[in-house]
């Protein structure tokens, strides 16, 4: 009997020890699972915070229609939380119309509504960006730095008076010397309808277009091809020549052609701006342009002079009106923040 009592005395503490050991092991296992779960949630929240910060930054860039003041601060609600965005001016140019350099910082906060209003994570990103303003100096309805020729037998109506009635009148056609625009009937404007203004380079400089930057890759358009009838007023950059032959073609926006533009369509209608490095041959049966036209801009690059272009001709009708409304619409997409390549950082808070 004493021997069995001793065995029971030993078995009970051993059983308790095993139970306690298992309990500790289970508690440790649950604690480890909890820690790993919290680490996974924390990592997920960190990724979400980065996405929230970036979303707020992009939404801020897309919402600005006027140049923001230094220190402009906005809270933007996005999916998963909110972002506090602050814009600071880094560089003030001497020319108030020139690009202004900003650093725009966005701090994203992750919010889980079921867990309250306290952010579960945050992350800060920043982007260097230029504020650019789309503008153009409309010295004439059509500014031709290349020689132009009016052929006989056609109908011409070129007007420098603003069709929208919002801006002062300009020349109808302002071109370089050596052009052959006779007669000048049908060309009106202020102070005159037609004016020859010296060499091609002189006229190209009047156009107030930095053609070198446009052609060397600094300008990033919406499309690198001609797009007819796109109602969004896109910017299009065609490298080389563009020859339009469709029965009816045209559209809205900013059309840039680095070479020559030849229009042989039956009907051509354009609302906006046309910039051409070489010549323009208005050879469509009927042409309507409302906005502003500049050609011969390759004069700014040196080298051989752009070729002579022509308009009118037997059975041809050219209607070209300066219209500040369509000029503004064509440039609207060029006004705003332009992020600087390789200017994004995701550790701004550590600086």
C-alpha beads as a LAMMPS data file, in Angstrom:
LAMMPS data file: protein, C-alpha beads

351 atoms
350 bonds

1 atom types
1 bond types

-500.0 500.0 xlo xhi
-500.0 500.0 ylo yhi
-500.0 500.0 zlo zhi

Masses

1 110.0

Atoms # bond

1 1 1 0.000 0.000 0.000
2 1 1 2.838 2.382 0.828
3 1 1 4.448 1.639 -2.547
4 1 1 1.265 2.566 -4.442
5 1 1 0.922 5.742 -2.416
6 1 1 4.462 6.722 -3.377
7 1 1 3.657 6.119 -7.053
8 1 1 0.544 8.289 -6.801
9 1 1 2.598 10.958 -5.067
10 1 1 5.075 11.004 -7.932
11 1 1 2.505 10.715 -10.752
12 1 1 0.462 13.751 -9.675
13 1 1 3.327 16.313 -9.821
14 1 1 4.514 14.800 -13.106
15 1 1 1.043 15.120 -14.589
16 1 1 0.810 18.717 -13.394
17 1 1 4.252 19.426 -14.874
18 1 1 3.235 17.950 -18.243
19 1 1 -0.046 19.919 -18.231
20 1 1 1.784 23.159 -17.366
21 1 1 4.429 22.461 -20.008
22 1 1 1.769 21.869 -22.678
23 1 1 -0.068 25.014 -21.582
24 1 1 3.106 27.068 -21.848
25 1 1 3.878 25.568 -25.248
26 1 1 0.345 26.269 -26.511
27 1 1 0.444 29.816 -25.127
28 1 1 3.817 30.355 -26.784
29 1 1 2.451 28.974 -30.053
30 1 1 -0.608 31.227 -29.911
31 1 1 1.585 34.225 -29.030
32 1 1 3.857 33.455 -31.974
33 1 1 0.888 33.139 -34.300
34 1 1 -0.451 36.446 -32.982
35 1 1 2.906 38.153 -33.465
36 1 1 3.240 36.813 -37.007
37 1 1 -0.321 37.900 -37.742
38 1 1 0.390 41.407 -36.421
39 1 1 3.574 41.530 -38.504
40 1 1 1.625 40.500 -41.597
41 1 1 -1.083 43.084 -40.877
42 1 1 1.565 45.704 -40.229
43 1 1 3.309 44.932 -43.507
44 1 1 -0.022 45.053 -45.324
45 1 1 -0.871 48.392 -43.691
46 1 1 2.538 49.772 -44.694
47 1 1 1.905 48.830 -48.322
48 1 1 -1.592 50.332 -48.112
49 1 1 -0.165 53.540 -46.626
50 1 1 2.237 53.830 -49.576
51 1 1 -0.641 53.346 -52.012
52 1 1 -2.756 55.942 -50.166
53 1 1 0.086 58.474 -50.211
54 1 1 0.723 57.946 -53.924
55 1 1 -2.991 58.116 -54.753
56 1 1 -3.288 61.403 -52.873
57 1 1 -0.256 62.788 -54.683
58 1 1 -1.606 61.868 -58.116
59 1 1 -5.068 63.208 -57.327
60 1 1 -3.552 66.502 -56.183
61 1 1 -1.559 66.808 -59.406
62 1 1 -4.649 66.138 -61.480
63 1 1 -6.913 68.568 -59.619
64 1 1 -4.829 71.751 -59.822
65 1 1 -5.993 74.215 -62.483
66 1 1 -4.213 77.289 -61.077
67 1 1 -0.664 77.599 -59.782
68 1 1 -0.792 76.815 -56.028
69 1 1 0.705 79.110 -53.433
70 1 1 3.818 78.155 -51.480
71 1 1 2.792 75.884 -48.614
72 1 1 -0.538 74.888 -50.142
73 1 1 -1.978 72.078 -47.999
74 1 1 -4.888 69.780 -48.858
75 1 1 -6.381 66.680 -47.232
76 1 1 -7.565 64.181 -49.834
77 1 1 -9.760 61.203 -48.990
78 1 1 -8.956 58.065 -50.970
79 1 1 -9.820 54.391 -50.719
80 1 1 -8.197 52.974 -47.580
81 1 1 -7.637 56.265 -45.756
82 1 1 -6.589 59.826 -46.480
83 1 1 -3.517 61.766 -47.596
84 1 1 -2.233 65.125 -46.399
85 1 1 -0.565 66.817 -49.373
86 1 1 1.669 69.879 -49.046
87 1 1 3.293 71.782 -51.941
88 1 1 6.363 73.963 -51.442
89 1 1 8.024 76.196 -54.019
90 1 1 11.687 75.266 -54.452
91 1 1 12.658 77.704 -57.192
92 1 1 11.085 81.010 -58.247
93 1 1 11.955 81.979 -61.848
94 1 1 12.569 85.620 -62.709
95 1 1 9.876 85.380 -65.376
96 1 1 6.540 84.872 -63.632
97 1 1 5.226 82.951 -66.656
98 1 1 8.125 80.477 -66.655
99 1 1 8.019 77.033 -65.061
100 1 1 8.163 77.058 -61.253
101 1 1 9.811 74.171 -59.391
102 1 1 7.864 72.533 -56.551
103 1 1 8.378 69.703 -54.101
104 1 1 5.006 68.113 -53.358
105 1 1 4.862 65.883 -50.262
106 1 1 2.063 63.409 -49.577
107 1 1 1.615 61.542 -46.291
108 1 1 -0.813 58.639 -46.482
109 1 1 -2.745 57.424 -43.420
110 1 1 -4.466 54.019 -43.300
111 1 1 -7.894 54.008 -41.639
112 1 1 -9.953 50.924 -40.794
113 1 1 -13.434 52.261 -39.927
114 1 1 -14.305 49.227 -37.801
115 1 1 -11.282 49.905 -35.587
116 1 1 -11.848 53.633 -35.068
117 1 1 -10.392 56.852 -36.423
118 1 1 -6.817 56.257 -35.258
119 1 1 -4.514 55.628 -38.281
120 1 1 -3.017 52.145 -38.317
121 1 1 -0.049 53.149 -40.479
122 1 1 1.387 56.094 -42.390
123 1 1 3.878 56.636 -45.186
124 1 1 5.304 59.759 -46.840
125 1 1 6.307 60.171 -50.475
126 1 1 7.359 63.259 -52.416
127 1 1 7.700 64.338 -56.029
128 1 1 9.635 67.184 -57.642
129 1 1 7.497 68.795 -60.330
130 1 1 7.382 71.889 -62.519
131 1 1 4.282 74.009 -62.709
132 1 1 3.908 74.819 -66.389
133 1 1 1.507 77.223 -68.055
134 1 1 0.317 76.628 -71.584
135 1 1 0.543 79.881 -73.533
136 1 1 1.119 81.057 -77.071
137 1 1 1.776 84.468 -78.580
138 1 1 -0.756 84.923 -81.359
139 1 1 0.939 87.627 -83.440
140 1 1 -1.203 86.605 -86.408
141 1 1 -3.922 84.158 -87.309
142 1 1 -1.221 82.445 -89.393
143 1 1 2.470 83.099 -88.730
144 1 1 4.595 81.646 -91.562
145 1 1 8.366 81.724 -91.097
146 1 1 8.665 79.927 -94.436
147 1 1 7.778 81.580 -97.748
148 1 1 4.136 81.265 -98.743
149 1 1 2.389 81.502 -102.088
150 1 1 -1.202 82.296 -102.887
151 1 1 -2.311 80.558 -106.019
152 1 1 -4.987 81.999 -108.249
153 1 1 -8.503 80.759 -108.679
154 1 1 -9.367 80.091 -105.029
155 1 1 -11.280 81.828 -102.232
156 1 1 -9.441 83.128 -99.160
157 1 1 -10.835 84.367 -95.843
158 1 1 -8.058 84.824 -93.276
159 1 1 -9.006 86.946 -90.266
160 1 1 -6.897 88.249 -87.400
161 1 1 -9.943 89.537 -85.533
162 1 1 -10.660 87.276 -82.570
163 1 1 -13.694 85.206 -83.532
164 1 1 -14.528 84.846 -79.825
165 1 1 -14.291 88.595 -79.267
166 1 1 -12.159 88.236 -76.131
167 1 1 -8.681 89.265 -77.315
168 1 1 -7.383 92.176 -79.426
169 1 1 -7.144 91.656 -83.171
170 1 1 -3.816 90.551 -84.687
171 1 1 -2.427 90.302 -88.223
172 1 1 -4.213 87.955 -90.557
173 1 1 -1.064 86.528 -92.199
174 1 1 2.429 87.447 -91.073
175 1 1 5.151 85.860 -93.169
176 1 1 8.787 86.235 -94.246
177 1 1 10.088 88.297 -97.123
178 1 1 10.099 86.745 -100.556
179 1 1 6.582 85.364 -100.194
180 1 1 4.079 85.715 -103.015
181 1 1 0.703 86.621 -101.541
182 1 1 -1.061 88.649 -104.183
183 1 1 -3.724 89.817 -104.134
184 1 1 -4.154 90.250 -100.365
185 1 1 -7.901 90.578 -100.628
186 1 1 -9.728 88.406 -98.134
187 1 1 -6.928 88.783 -95.548
188 1 1 -7.833 91.114 -92.659
189 1 1 -6.531 91.963 -89.205
190 1 1 -4.919 94.682 -87.142
191 1 1 -2.809 96.688 -87.682
192 1 1 -3.094 95.112 -91.139
193 1 1 -4.233 91.916 -92.771
194 1 1 -0.933 90.947 -94.417
195 1 1 2.633 91.765 -93.426
196 1 1 6.081 90.546 -94.534
197 1 1 8.363 90.706 -91.530
198 1 1 11.986 90.139 -92.577
199 1 1 13.912 86.874 -92.591
200 1 1 12.530 83.478 -91.762
201 1 1 14.445 83.322 -88.471
202 1 1 13.030 86.702 -87.493
203 1 1 9.481 85.541 -88.108
204 1 1 10.146 82.223 -86.348
205 1 1 11.304 84.098 -83.247
206 1 1 8.056 86.098 -83.282
207 1 1 6.140 82.842 -83.057
208 1 1 7.231 82.593 -79.390
209 1 1 7.609 78.804 -79.567
210 1 1 10.673 77.057 -78.136
211 1 1 10.798 74.710 -81.115
212 1 1 14.073 73.133 -80.018
213 1 1 12.490 71.837 -76.796
214 1 1 9.417 70.670 -78.673
215 1 1 11.425 68.595 -81.147
216 1 1 14.195 67.229 -78.898
217 1 1 11.940 65.256 -76.573
218 1 1 11.243 67.727 -73.768
219 1 1 7.629 68.033 -74.842
220 1 1 5.551 64.937 -74.071
221 1 1 2.248 64.959 -76.004
222 1 1 -0.868 62.937 -75.394
223 1 1 -0.259 61.089 -78.676
224 1 1 2.596 60.629 -81.135
225 1 1 0.206 60.341 -84.055
226 1 1 -2.556 62.249 -85.781
227 1 1 -5.972 61.559 -84.255
228 1 1 -9.018 62.803 -86.103
229 1 1 -12.135 63.980 -84.272
230 1 1 -10.869 63.466 -80.722
231 1 1 -13.167 65.749 -78.715
232 1 1 -10.860 65.800 -75.661
233 1 1 -8.603 68.450 -77.252
234 1 1 -5.469 66.273 -77.052
235 1 1 -1.916 67.269 -77.961
236 1 1 -0.463 65.330 -80.913
237 1 1 3.138 65.249 -82.086
238 1 1 3.873 63.805 -85.527
239 1 1 7.577 63.399 -86.284
240 1 1 8.330 63.949 -89.959
241 1 1 5.740 64.798 -92.618
242 1 1 1.977 64.425 -92.410
243 1 1 -0.141 64.033 -95.562
244 1 1 -3.913 64.081 -95.036
245 1 1 -6.013 62.690 -97.881
246 1 1 -9.243 61.479 -96.261
247 1 1 -12.477 62.773 -97.738
248 1 1 -13.339 64.549 -94.463
249 1 1 -10.838 64.920 -91.643
250 1 1 -10.019 67.281 -88.800
251 1 1 -10.525 67.599 -85.081
252 1 1 -9.747 69.564 -81.947
253 1 1 -6.615 70.307 -79.926
254 1 1 -2.912 70.882 -80.536
255 1 1 -1.423 69.377 -83.713
256 1 1 2.377 69.504 -84.016
257 1 1 4.169 68.323 -87.174
258 1 1 7.964 68.496 -87.207
259 1 1 8.153 68.196 -91.005
260 1 1 5.701 69.346 -93.696
261 1 1 1.922 69.293 -93.448
262 1 1 0.018 68.655 -96.669
263 1 1 -3.779 68.733 -96.624
264 1 1 -5.325 67.174 -99.734
265 1 1 -8.694 66.188 -98.247
266 1 1 -11.997 67.293 -99.666
267 1 1 -12.945 68.839 -96.310
268 1 1 -10.555 69.720 -93.490
269 1 1 -11.835 71.258 -90.243
270 1 1 -9.641 72.087 -87.239
271 1 1 -10.409 73.772 -83.906
272 1 1 -7.262 74.657 -81.969
273 1 1 -3.583 75.133 -82.783
274 1 1 -1.455 73.836 -85.655
275 1 1 2.368 74.069 -85.342
276 1 1 4.486 72.918 -88.304
277 1 1 8.254 72.800 -88.646
278 1 1 8.238 72.973 -92.457
279 1 1 5.615 74.153 -94.905
280 1 1 1.844 73.869 -94.972
281 1 1 0.083 73.176 -98.252
282 1 1 -3.593 74.051 -97.794
283 1 1 -4.728 71.997 -100.779
284 1 1 -8.075 70.717 -99.492
285 1 1 -11.153 71.609 -101.496
286 1 1 -12.585 73.287 -98.395
287 1 1 -10.562 74.183 -95.292
288 1 1 -11.824 75.659 -92.013
289 1 1 -9.389 76.447 -89.196
290 1 1 -10.470 78.214 -86.012
291 1 1 -7.622 78.960 -83.611
292 1 1 -4.015 79.692 -84.561
293 1 1 -1.490 78.421 -87.127
294 1 1 2.319 78.656 -87.224
295 1 1 4.599 77.167 -89.890
296 1 1 8.282 77.238 -90.842
297 1 1 9.352 76.822 -87.207
298 1 1 12.389 74.769 -88.263
299 1 1 13.957 78.150 -88.994
300 1 1 14.786 78.187 -85.279
301 1 1 16.988 75.110 -85.711
302 1 1 19.272 76.518 -88.426
303 1 1 20.160 74.572 -91.526
304 1 1 18.270 74.756 -94.790
305 1 1 15.252 77.010 -94.942
306 1 1 11.852 75.269 -94.865
307 1 1 10.255 74.885 -98.308
308 1 1 7.678 77.224 -99.776
309 1 1 4.072 76.407 -98.996
310 1 1 0.946 77.381 -100.867
311 1 1 -2.753 77.946 -100.331
312 1 1 -5.923 78.634 -102.308
313 1 1 -5.668 77.493 -105.916
314 1 1 -8.418 76.802 -108.438
315 1 1 -11.568 75.460 -106.796
316 1 1 -10.044 75.726 -103.300
317 1 1 -11.484 77.615 -100.321
318 1 1 -9.437 78.540 -97.229
319 1 1 -11.152 79.931 -94.118
320 1 1 -8.713 80.610 -91.275
321 1 1 -9.904 82.603 -88.241
322 1 1 -7.925 83.513 -85.150
323 1 1 -10.037 82.270 -82.218
324 1 1 -8.731 82.695 -78.664
325 1 1 -11.336 80.304 -77.253
326 1 1 -10.066 77.328 -79.244
327 1 1 -6.456 78.367 -78.587
328 1 1 -7.142 78.247 -74.868
329 1 1 -8.915 74.899 -75.118
330 1 1 -5.982 73.426 -77.040
331 1 1 -3.525 74.579 -74.353
332 1 1 -5.631 73.659 -71.321
333 1 1 -4.077 70.195 -70.964
334 1 1 -0.588 71.745 -70.894
335 1 1 -1.318 73.819 -67.779
336 1 1 -0.533 72.071 -64.502
337 1 1 2.101 69.994 -62.748
338 1 1 4.665 68.157 -64.859
339 1 1 6.478 65.576 -62.662
340 1 1 10.246 65.573 -63.140
341 1 1 11.595 62.170 -64.242
342 1 1 13.473 60.360 -61.436
343 1 1 12.224 63.041 -59.039
344 1 1 10.078 60.744 -56.851
345 1 1 11.212 59.656 -53.368
346 1 1 9.489 57.390 -50.865
347 1 1 11.610 58.198 -47.801
348 1 1 11.117 61.967 -47.652
349 1 1 10.361 61.884 -43.923
350 1 1 13.937 60.755 -43.190
351 1 1 15.523 63.812 -44.831

Bonds

1 1 1 2
2 1 2 3
3 1 3 4
4 1 4 5
5 1 5 6
6 1 6 7
7 1 7 8
8 1 8 9
9 1 9 10
10 1 10 11
11 1 11 12
12 1 12 13
13 1 13 14
14 1 14 15
15 1 15 16
16 1 16 17
17 1 17 18
18 1 18 19
19 1 19 20
20 1 20 21
21 1 21 22
22 1 22 23
23 1 23 24
24 1 24 25
25 1 25 26
26 1 26 27
27 1 27 28
28 1 28 29
29 1 29 30
30 1 30 31
31 1 31 32
32 1 32 33
33 1 33 34
34 1 34 35
35 1 35 36
36 1 36 37
37 1 37 38
38 1 38 39
39 1 39 40
40 1 40 41
41 1 41 42
42 1 42 43
43 1 43 44
44 1 44 45
45 1 45 46
46 1 46 47
47 1 47 48
48 1 48 49
49 1 49 50
50 1 50 51
51 1 51 52
52 1 52 53
53 1 53 54
54 1 54 55
55 1 55 56
56 1 56 57
57 1 57 58
58 1 58 59
59 1 59 60
60 1 60 61
61 1 61 62
62 1 62 63
63 1 63 64
64 1 64 65
65 1 65 66
66 1 66 67
67 1 67 68
68 1 68 69
69 1 69 70
70 1 70 71
71 1 71 72
72 1 72 73
73 1 73 74
74 1 74 75
75 1 75 76
76 1 76 77
77 1 77 78
78 1 78 79
79 1 79 80
80 1 80 81
81 1 81 82
82 1 82 83
83 1 83 84
84 1 84 85
85 1 85 86
86 1 86 87
87 1 87 88
88 1 88 89
89 1 89 90
90 1 90 91
91 1 91 92
92 1 92 93
93 1 93 94
94 1 94 95
95 1 95 96
96 1 96 97
97 1 97 98
98 1 98 99
99 1 99 100
100 1 100 101
101 1 101 102
102 1 102 103
103 1 103 104
104 1 104 105
105 1 105 106
106 1 106 107
107 1 107 108
108 1 108 109
109 1 109 110
110 1 110 111
111 1 111 112
112 1 112 113
113 1 113 114
114 1 114 115
115 1 115 116
116 1 116 117
117 1 117 118
118 1 118 119
119 1 119 120
120 1 120 121
121 1 121 122
122 1 122 123
123 1 123 124
124 1 124 125
125 1 125 126
126 1 126 127
127 1 127 128
128 1 128 129
129 1 129 130
130 1 130 131
131 1 131 132
132 1 132 133
133 1 133 134
134 1 134 135
135 1 135 136
136 1 136 137
137 1 137 138
138 1 138 139
139 1 139 140
140 1 140 141
141 1 141 142
142 1 142 143
143 1 143 144
144 1 144 145
145 1 145 146
146 1 146 147
147 1 147 148
148 1 148 149
149 1 149 150
150 1 150 151
151 1 151 152
152 1 152 153
153 1 153 154
154 1 154 155
155 1 155 156
156 1 156 157
157 1 157 158
158 1 158 159
159 1 159 160
160 1 160 161
161 1 161 162
162 1 162 163
163 1 163 164
164 1 164 165
165 1 165 166
166 1 166 167
167 1 167 168
168 1 168 169
169 1 169 170
170 1 170 171
171 1 171 172
172 1 172 173
173 1 173 174
174 1 174 175
175 1 175 176
176 1 176 177
177 1 177 178
178 1 178 179
179 1 179 180
180 1 180 181
181 1 181 182
182 1 182 183
183 1 183 184
184 1 184 185
185 1 185 186
186 1 186 187
187 1 187 188
188 1 188 189
189 1 189 190
190 1 190 191
191 1 191 192
192 1 192 193
193 1 193 194
194 1 194 195
195 1 195 196
196 1 196 197
197 1 197 198
198 1 198 199
199 1 199 200
200 1 200 201
201 1 201 202
202 1 202 203
203 1 203 204
204 1 204 205
205 1 205 206
206 1 206 207
207 1 207 208
208 1 208 209
209 1 209 210
210 1 210 211
211 1 211 212
212 1 212 213
213 1 213 214
214 1 214 215
215 1 215 216
216 1 216 217
217 1 217 218
218 1 218 219
219 1 219 220
220 1 220 221
221 1 221 222
222 1 222 223
223 1 223 224
224 1 224 225
225 1 225 226
226 1 226 227
227 1 227 228
228 1 228 229
229 1 229 230
230 1 230 231
231 1 231 232
232 1 232 233
233 1 233 234
234 1 234 235
235 1 235 236
236 1 236 237
237 1 237 238
238 1 238 239
239 1 239 240
240 1 240 241
241 1 241 242
242 1 242 243
243 1 243 244
244 1 244 245
245 1 245 246
246 1 246 247
247 1 247 248
248 1 248 249
249 1 249 250
250 1 250 251
251 1 251 252
252 1 252 253
253 1 253 254
254 1 254 255
255 1 255 256
256 1 256 257
257 1 257 258
258 1 258 259
259 1 259 260
260 1 260 261
261 1 261 262
262 1 262 263
263 1 263 264
264 1 264 265
265 1 265 266
266 1 266 267
267 1 267 268
268 1 268 269
269 1 269 270
270 1 270 271
271 1 271 272
272 1 272 273
273 1 273 274
274 1 274 275
275 1 275 276
276 1 276 277
277 1 277 278
278 1 278 279
279 1 279 280
280 1 280 281
281 1 281 282
282 1 282 283
283 1 283 284
284 1 284 285
285 1 285 286
286 1 286 287
287 1 287 288
288 1 288 289
289 1 289 290
290 1 290 291
291 1 291 292
292 1 292 293
293 1 293 294
294 1 294 295
295 1 295 296
296 1 296 297
297 1 297 298
298 1 298 299
299 1 299 300
300 1 300 301
301 1 301 302
302 1 302 303
303 1 303 304
304 1 304 305
305 1 305 306
306 1 306 307
307 1 307 308
308 1 308 309
309 1 309 310
310 1 310 311
311 1 311 312
312 1 312 313
313 1 313 314
314 1 314 315
315 1 315 316
316 1 316 317
317 1 317 318
318 1 318 319
319 1 319 320
320 1 320 321
321 1 321 322
322 1 322 323
323 1 323 324
324 1 324 325
325 1 325 326
326 1 326 327
327 1 327 328
328 1 328 329
329 1 329 330
330 1 330 331
331 1 331 332
332 1 332 333
333 1 333 334
334 1 334 335
335 1 335 336
336 1 336 337
337 1 337 338
338 1 338 339
339 1 339 340
340 1 340 341
341 1 341 342
342 1 342 343
343 1 343 344
344 1 344 345
345 1 345 346
346 1 346 347
347 1 347 348
348 1 348 349
349 1 349 350
350 1 350 351
